């Protein structure tokens, strides 16, 4: 590492080193990475990329990787301070253009101050620094596979709206929000997520270990992800009455652009006894029965390796995306 970082004096230099590790990770842990929609975006314009959230670090990593290879500036990444339990993790994330979201803030005043600062920084980055931002559509991962934008995120962004001179619609349009949908054929953390969902459903809560998020980061990086697709949407434009309307517009693109994999269909069949009707694969072509049959046994074995009480929750991680698509059909 010392040898690789010799001569590195800027964040851009550091990200070039990280790019080499990303190349190796994609080669060894994915079947392939594909990107769509990015060619319609202006590489000289700063966007606020708001994506669904399935993996702690790989979501912004794949977005950044796609931007890097298509001559766009890389994003500043919003991360929760709950991830900074180890000093070296904090250092590496800051070097990689991350900024801190104070999720540990206590008390109404402290929380309000933290959100106002976050909102102000995001606006400053877009309007003054001309630097794009990545932020998740929700606080915490969508562990059950239901991608939904939290209106609270939109309300946080709106804290920097100049209400005397800007309507909510004016401000949202100025932020150039681009919904992004990231889909993984396989989730390296599906077993851990299923356990958490089961514990929460059974006991009403789940107590996380101190360094569990760091372990999830490692598992997400090193685990097999199968095919990965990153879909970039179009910037939000128009009239929005409130935060809920903005969240709904983001969801329509995130869910609509989500690329389905065979694993989504396998899980749906295992849960419901049949494949879904009216839902197609990424290129709007149905998977052939032969292709599905070839992979179904391996996926079933993956699920059956989990404790019996966790399996239904694990299947939901993959299958719920299909039901969510039907909500916007």
C-alpha positions as CSV (number, residue, x, y, z in Angstrom):
1,X,0.0,0.0,0.0
2,X,2.8,2.4,0.8
3,X,4.3,1.8,-2.6
4,X,1.0,2.3,-4.4
5,X,0.4,5.5,-2.5
6,X,3.8,7.0,-3.1
7,X,3.4,10.2,-5.0
8,X,-0.4,10.4,-4.3
9,X,-1.1,14.0,-3.3
10,X,-4.7,14.6,-4.4
11,X,-8.1,12.9,-4.1
12,X,-8.0,12.3,-7.8
13,X,-4.7,10.5,-7.5
14,X,-6.1,8.4,-4.6
15,X,-9.3,7.5,-6.6
16,X,-7.1,6.4,-9.5
17,X,-5.6,3.9,-7.0
18,X,-9.0,2.8,-5.8
19,X,-10.0,2.3,-9.5
20,X,-7.5,-0.5,-9.7
21,X,-9.1,-2.2,-6.7
22,X,-12.5,-1.7,-8.2
23,X,-11.4,-3.3,-11.4
24,X,-10.2,-6.4,-9.5
25,X,-13.3,-6.6,-7.4
26,X,-15.6,-6.4,-10.5
27,X,-13.5,-9.1,-12.2
28,X,-13.6,-11.4,-9.2
29,X,-17.0,-10.9,-7.6
30,X,-19.4,-10.0,-10.5
31,X,-20.4,-11.8,-13.7
32,X,-20.6,-8.4,-15.3
33,X,-21.3,-4.7,-14.7
34,X,-23.6,-2.8,-17.1
35,X,-24.7,0.8,-17.2
36,X,-27.6,2.6,-18.8
37,X,-28.9,6.2,-19.1
38,X,-25.6,7.9,-18.4
39,X,-25.1,8.9,-22.0
40,X,-28.1,11.2,-21.8
41,X,-26.5,13.3,-18.9
42,X,-24.2,16.2,-19.4
43,X,-20.7,15.4,-18.0
44,X,-20.1,19.1,-17.3
45,X,-23.2,19.5,-15.1
46,X,-23.3,18.7,-11.4
47,X,-26.1,16.3,-10.5
48,X,-27.5,15.1,-7.2
49,X,-27.6,11.4,-7.8
50,X,-30.2,9.8,-5.4
51,X,-30.1,6.0,-5.6
52,X,-31.8,3.1,-4.0
53,X,-29.8,1.6,-1.2
54,X,-29.0,-2.1,-1.1
55,X,-25.3,-2.2,-0.1
56,X,-23.5,0.2,2.2
57,X,-20.4,0.9,0.1
58,X,-21.0,-0.8,-3.3
59,X,-24.0,1.4,-4.2
60,X,-21.9,4.7,-4.3
61,X,-18.9,2.7,-5.5
62,X,-20.6,1.5,-8.7
63,X,-22.1,4.9,-9.3
64,X,-18.7,6.5,-9.0
65,X,-17.1,3.8,-11.2
66,X,-19.6,4.4,-13.9
67,X,-19.1,8.2,-13.8
68,X,-15.3,7.8,-13.8
69,X,-15.3,5.7,-16.9
70,X,-17.7,8.0,-18.8
71,X,-15.8,11.3,-18.2
72,X,-18.1,12.6,-15.5
73,X,-16.7,14.1,-12.3
74,X,-16.9,11.6,-9.4
75,X,-19.4,12.2,-6.6
76,X,-19.1,13.4,-3.0
77,X,-20.7,10.6,-1.0
78,X,-23.0,11.0,2.0
79,X,-22.2,8.4,4.7
80,X,-23.6,8.0,8.2
81,X,-21.3,8.5,11.1
82,X,-22.5,5.1,12.4
83,X,-20.0,3.6,9.9
84,X,-17.1,5.4,11.5
85,X,-16.4,2.9,14.3
86,X,-12.9,2.3,13.1
87,X,-10.5,5.2,12.5
88,X,-8.9,3.8,9.3
89,X,-12.4,3.4,7.8
90,X,-13.1,7.1,8.5
91,X,-9.8,8.1,6.9
92,X,-10.3,6.0,3.8
93,X,-13.9,7.2,3.3
94,X,-12.9,10.9,3.6
95,X,-10.1,10.4,1.1
96,X,-12.7,9.0,-1.3
97,X,-14.8,12.2,-1.2
98,X,-17.2,11.1,1.5
99,X,-18.9,13.6,3.8
100,X,-20.5,12.8,7.2
101,X,-24.2,12.6,7.9
102,X,-24.6,12.9,11.7
103,X,-27.1,10.1,12.3
104,X,-25.9,9.9,16.0
105,X,-27.1,13.4,16.8
106,X,-29.4,13.5,19.9
107,X,-32.1,15.9,20.7
108,X,-34.3,18.0,18.4
109,X,-32.0,21.0,18.3
110,X,-28.9,19.0,17.6
111,X,-30.7,16.9,14.9
112,X,-32.1,20.1,13.3
113,X,-28.6,21.8,13.2
114,X,-27.0,18.7,11.7
115,X,-29.7,18.5,9.0
116,X,-29.4,22.2,8.1
117,X,-25.7,21.9,7.8
118,X,-26.0,18.8,5.6
119,X,-28.6,20.5,3.4
120,X,-26.5,23.6,3.1
121,X,-23.4,21.6,2.1
122,X,-25.3,19.7,-0.6
123,X,-26.6,22.9,-2.1
124,X,-23.1,24.5,-1.9
125,X,-21.5,21.5,-3.6
126,X,-24.0,21.6,-6.5
127,X,-24.3,25.3,-7.0
128,X,-20.9,26.7,-5.9
129,X,-18.4,23.9,-6.2
130,X,-20.0,22.3,-9.3
131,X,-19.4,18.9,-7.8
132,X,-22.0,16.1,-8.0
133,X,-23.3,14.4,-4.9
134,X,-24.5,10.8,-4.2
135,X,-27.0,10.2,-1.5
136,X,-29.3,7.3,-0.7
137,X,-33.0,7.6,-1.1
138,X,-33.5,6.5,2.6
139,X,-31.6,6.3,5.8
140,X,-30.2,2.7,6.0
141,X,-30.5,0.0,3.4
142,X,-33.7,-1.4,2.0
143,X,-33.1,-4.7,3.6
144,X,-36.5,-6.2,2.5
145,X,-36.0,-5.2,-1.1
146,X,-38.7,-2.5,-1.1
147,X,-37.0,0.6,-2.5
148,X,-38.8,3.7,-1.3
149,X,-37.7,7.3,-1.0
150,X,-38.1,8.7,2.5
151,X,-39.9,12.1,2.3
152,X,-37.7,13.1,5.3
153,X,-34.7,13.1,2.9
154,X,-36.5,15.5,0.6
155,X,-37.5,17.7,3.6
156,X,-33.8,17.8,4.7
157,X,-32.8,18.9,1.2
158,X,-35.5,21.6,1.3
159,X,-34.0,23.2,4.4
160,X,-31.7,25.2,2.1
161,X,-34.6,26.5,0.0
162,X,-34.8,30.3,0.0
163,X,-38.6,30.5,0.7
164,X,-38.8,34.2,0.0
165,X,-37.6,33.8,-3.6
166,X,-37.9,30.1,-4.4
167,X,-40.8,27.6,-4.5
168,X,-40.1,24.0,-3.6
169,X,-40.3,23.2,-7.3
170,X,-37.8,25.9,-8.2
171,X,-35.4,24.5,-5.6
172,X,-35.8,20.8,-6.6
173,X,-35.2,21.7,-10.2
174,X,-32.0,23.6,-9.3
175,X,-30.6,20.5,-7.5
176,X,-30.7,18.5,-10.8
177,X,-31.8,15.3,-8.9
178,X,-31.1,12.2,-11.0
179,X,-32.8,9.0,-9.6
180,X,-30.4,6.0,-9.9
181,X,-31.4,2.4,-9.6
182,X,-28.8,-0.3,-8.7
183,X,-29.6,-3.9,-9.0
184,X,-27.6,-6.9,-7.9
185,X,-28.3,-10.4,-9.2
186,X,-27.1,-11.7,-5.8
187,X,-26.8,-9.9,-2.5
188,X,-23.7,-11.0,-0.5
189,X,-25.5,-9.8,2.6
190,X,-28.8,-11.6,2.0
191,X,-28.4,-14.1,4.8
192,X,-27.5,-11.4,7.3
193,X,-30.4,-9.2,6.2
194,X,-32.8,-12.1,6.4
195,X,-31.6,-12.8,10.0
196,X,-32.2,-9.2,11.0
197,X,-35.6,-9.1,9.4
198,X,-36.6,-12.3,11.1
199,X,-35.4,-11.1,14.5
200,X,-37.2,-7.8,14.1
201,X,-40.4,-9.6,13.0
202,X,-40.2,-12.1,15.9
203,X,-38.9,-10.1,18.8
204,X,-39.7,-6.5,17.7
205,X,-36.1,-5.4,17.5
206,X,-32.6,-6.4,16.4
207,X,-29.5,-5.5,18.3
208,X,-26.6,-4.8,16.0
209,X,-23.1,-5.7,17.0
210,X,-20.6,-2.8,17.4
211,X,-18.7,-3.4,14.2
212,X,-21.5,-5.2,12.3
213,X,-21.7,-2.5,9.6
214,X,-18.0,-2.7,8.9
215,X,-18.4,-6.5,8.5
216,X,-21.3,-5.9,6.1
217,X,-19.1,-3.5,4.1
218,X,-16.4,-6.2,3.8
219,X,-19.0,-8.9,2.9
220,X,-20.5,-6.6,0.3
221,X,-17.2,-5.9,-1.3
222,X,-15.8,-9.5,-1.3
223,X,-19.1,-11.5,-1.9
224,X,-20.4,-12.8,-5.2
225,X,-22.8,-10.3,-6.7
226,X,-23.6,-11.9,-10.1
227,X,-24.7,-9.4,-12.7
228,X,-24.8,-5.8,-11.6
229,X,-26.7,-3.0,-13.4
230,X,-26.7,0.7,-12.7
231,X,-29.6,2.7,-14.3
232,X,-29.3,6.5,-14.4
233,X,-32.6,8.2,-14.8
234,X,-33.4,11.7,-16.0
235,X,-33.2,14.9,-13.9
236,X,-36.4,15.7,-12.0
237,X,-38.2,18.7,-13.5
238,X,-41.7,20.1,-13.0
239,X,-44.0,21.2,-10.3
240,X,-44.0,19.5,-6.9
241,X,-46.6,20.3,-4.2
242,X,-44.6,18.8,-1.3
243,X,-41.9,16.4,-0.3
244,X,-44.2,13.4,-0.9
245,X,-44.7,14.4,-4.5
246,X,-40.9,14.6,-5.0
247,X,-40.4,11.2,-3.3
248,X,-43.0,9.7,-5.6
249,X,-41.3,11.1,-8.7
250,X,-38.0,9.6,-7.6
251,X,-39.6,6.2,-6.8
252,X,-41.2,6.0,-10.2
253,X,-37.8,6.2,-11.9
254,X,-35.9,4.1,-9.3
255,X,-38.5,1.3,-9.5
256,X,-39.2,1.7,-13.2
257,X,-35.6,1.6,-14.2
258,X,-34.6,-1.3,-11.9
259,X,-33.2,-4.1,-14.0
260,X,-34.5,-7.5,-12.9
261,X,-32.3,-10.6,-12.8
262,X,-33.3,-14.2,-12.9
263,X,-32.8,-14.3,-9.1
264,X,-35.8,-12.1,-8.7
265,X,-38.0,-14.5,-10.7
266,X,-36.6,-17.6,-8.8
267,X,-37.5,-16.0,-5.5
268,X,-40.9,-15.0,-6.6
269,X,-41.7,-18.5,-7.8
270,X,-40.3,-20.0,-4.5
271,X,-42.6,-17.7,-2.5
272,X,-45.7,-17.8,-4.7
273,X,-45.5,-21.1,-6.5
274,X,-45.3,-19.6,-10.0
275,X,-43.4,-17.0,-12.0
276,X,-44.9,-13.5,-12.1
277,X,-47.0,-12.4,-15.1
278,X,-46.5,-9.1,-17.0
279,X,-43.0,-8.5,-15.6
280,X,-40.0,-8.7,-18.0
281,X,-36.3,-8.8,-17.8
282,X,-34.0,-5.8,-18.3
283,X,-34.4,-5.6,-22.1
284,X,-38.2,-6.1,-21.9
285,X,-37.8,-9.7,-23.0
286,X,-38.9,-12.5,-20.8
287,X,-36.3,-15.0,-19.6
288,X,-36.6,-18.3,-21.5
289,X,-37.8,-21.3,-19.5
290,X,-34.6,-23.1,-20.3
291,X,-32.4,-20.2,-19.0
292,X,-34.5,-20.0,-15.8
293,X,-34.4,-23.8,-15.2
294,X,-30.6,-23.8,-15.5
295,X,-30.1,-21.4,-12.7
296,X,-33.1,-22.2,-10.4
297,X,-31.4,-25.1,-8.6
298,X,-28.4,-23.1,-7.7
299,X,-30.5,-20.2,-6.3
300,X,-32.7,-22.7,-4.4
301,X,-29.6,-24.2,-2.8
302,X,-28.4,-20.8,-1.8
303,X,-31.7,-20.1,0.0
304,X,-31.9,-23.6,1.5
305,X,-28.5,-23.2,3.1
306,X,-30.0,-20.5,5.4
307,X,-31.9,-21.4,8.6
308,X,-35.5,-22.4,7.7
309,X,-37.0,-19.5,9.6
310,X,-34.9,-17.0,7.7
311,X,-35.7,-18.3,4.2
312,X,-39.0,-16.4,3.5
313,X,-37.3,-13.1,4.5
314,X,-34.4,-13.9,2.2
315,X,-36.7,-14.6,-0.7
316,X,-38.5,-11.3,-0.1
317,X,-35.2,-9.4,-0.6
318,X,-35.3,-10.6,-4.2
319,X,-39.0,-11.0,-4.9
320,X,-40.4,-7.8,-3.4
321,X,-38.8,-5.8,-6.2
322,X,-41.2,-7.5,-8.6
323,X,-44.3,-6.6,-6.5
324,X,-42.9,-3.0,-6.2
325,X,-42.7,-2.7,-10.0
326,X,-46.4,-3.7,-10.2
327,X,-47.2,-0.7,-8.0
328,X,-46.0,1.6,-10.8
329,X,-47.2,-0.5,-13.7
